[in-house]
């Protein structure tokens, strides 16, 4: 394991705060929009508030090593509270603010939280609801007093009052606080973050100061983040990404964390702040692009022409220019003109005029979407990470950005691919343990420190970039032994706006087939524009022209899949368009809209048989659950089409 | 309820209700030959949430219009803050500290949320004509103070995201909230709400109930409201007046009213003569 060299004065959050207060004390550390105006805290003010709150909490009995829950939307007072908890020797445990009281009770109980710091009445109410079951929880704090004035204040405290009391104690107890800060270095726990837990109960991931601060240092240097940078903190505080961006990197680099006025105003606040460093999940970028396109369709003819003309040019030369490749003088000139007329104003509207480094992660992003932002000159990159790694496993360096990889190993991270294709990593950011769960820790992290990601992937030999194929448990083998990665192909299909959902079959079989769902919005729109009448979803889905369009999409995907020798076997030979939309109410999708393969295979077994026995069409009758819980049936005769595939060369046995 | 002390009472949830703020005595209101309100008396106490309920056409809105001075009753007296009220224009009554919202939303559709709520500060603007024209001195200072107050309301009602949106584009539930904001901007002592929850879904009703309780709690505003939804009324109000055919048929705490046979008859529909 490569150890990072972290200077002694910067090896914990309280010390980083003091370091920044000393070095850049008059620069803004936090901003929040309140009462319509951006209010700011300088590093010096934040440092004072941290000390006073820490003293106030020590006075109320916080002991070193105890956990303090932080619950609420991104607010400066909550970020400062996390620093203060660290300073008092405690461990902050940010909790998802939209959890219901029951979920909160589990986490609060599991970490035996001593205090809970809440944003407002909503969160206080939830904690009070379950407080009886939590013998360790003694005090509750709140930031916004609205609606709380008449509550019993014996164990309920206004943060402002606690801070005031702490200020009075600075003279007498300041030395105790200094001792507590001094006692905690790189090996002490920095934070505990609960993973969202798609399977079973959430697990508490213990991350040390070494994990967080070395990761923050490495990643800040990787993208040369500096104190003049600005981020907008709008993703949940309980998510590891926000902890790294808004706490780790912000403290290390000394940049300013801006908090939106309310979750609904995020887009407006983004425009006002114009962050230089920005993170968003792919669906955010997708949504934004869709908005732009819809608004362009309503624009006048000339504006439309201008937009499309210059966007075509940007698509051609923009990404190359961003990567620093040379383009002709004429192209440069035209791009500059486009920047003046189209790209500049558009970026300004999106709030991305100043973005120097932008990241997306979490799921695959459509290449068109990715290229759109890059062609505008926005340096959007991909990274791959997880809570257990303090986020960073791989990321894309400037100049080597592609839609289909997640980049090279982040500084200080070692990668290895197991026999099964699963990706393993090891780094100074690798988590200490799952709290009170040694079995899971042992399952995930081996004695040498290697952690299994649960994702299957491979490293491109010539570039060293990691490509993620699928969840390791979904990856299978075809009959001839070649790799079967359904999600990889499904994602490619879903990048077409006409395809809402796709399910690919082929595990253990000689060839792949697929179910498709049309996207009713996109296909319905197309039908309307082309005067195609339809009476029902089933009719539209089975319309010959729709079939042909989707066939073209499938064939295009086949071509793209065939380019990759390892995955060429996953080309789709036959497909059908389902007569109903896959739905979580019928158990076909999870509540987070992920395909449940087993259930679909059971429900539509006869259709899968038809896909493989060569029949031209199949009659389907399926039970559906309506929103009010009633059951009914939908039925239709589904056409099965053959799609052209690119012939595959001799089967190579996957050799590493 | 007549055994109530003149100094006020304590509600079951521990809120302290003060003395009489508004009292209507033997009000009768006629429109030509139609008697809209017949000999009604009741009082509203400081800090109270007071509801007026009744079937359609019972005279509830007319009653509210009498309280805020829009209608002048032919008989009876209105007492506010211990003084008998003379006939005066609604804007003068607004200055006394009574604000209201309307059954059918009455906002300026083309203006933004912010500007609509700013109009509620009208009674707080005293700068002279020239000062206003030049936007200097008092006018500028007043505008800043008023904007600060309005921003507090926007924060309170959680409508930051629609600050600059023209209200005509907002969904119904939000328009109702903006209207409440405008009424609050006048810093009323007595707030009249005419069917604040009409046409709302369950979730919007819950939100609005929460806001009404919070207004009462945070600003100490006395509230009189008309509402059809019996569940909501019984949940949030301290005392309820029940009207039917222009007459008062019940008055008291929700529990008392709920058990009153006259009220049950009016709601379940008994043949009237």
Contacts between the chains, C-beta under 8 A, distances in Angstrom:
chain1	res1	chain2	res2	distance
A	33	B	160	7.9
A	34	B	155	7.2
A	35	B	148	6.8
A	35	B	151	3.8
A	35	B	152	6.4
A	35	B	154	7.8
A	35	B	155	6.0
A	36	B	147	7.7
A	36	B	151	4.6
A	36	B	154	7.1
A	36	B	160	7.6
A	36	B	163	6.8
A	37	B	151	7.8
A	146	B	156	7.2
A	146	B	214	7.1
A	146	B	218	6.5
A	147	B	214	5.6
A	147	B	217	6.6
A	147	B	218	7.2
A	149	B	217	7.3
A	149	B	218	7.7
A	150	B	14	7.6
A	150	B	217	6.9
A	261	B	160	4.7
A	261	B	161	8.0
A	262	B	158	6.6
A	262	B	160	4.9
A	262	B	161	6.3
A	264	B	160	7.1
A	264	B	161	3.6
A	265	B	160	5.2
A	265	B	161	4.7
A	268	B	161	7.4
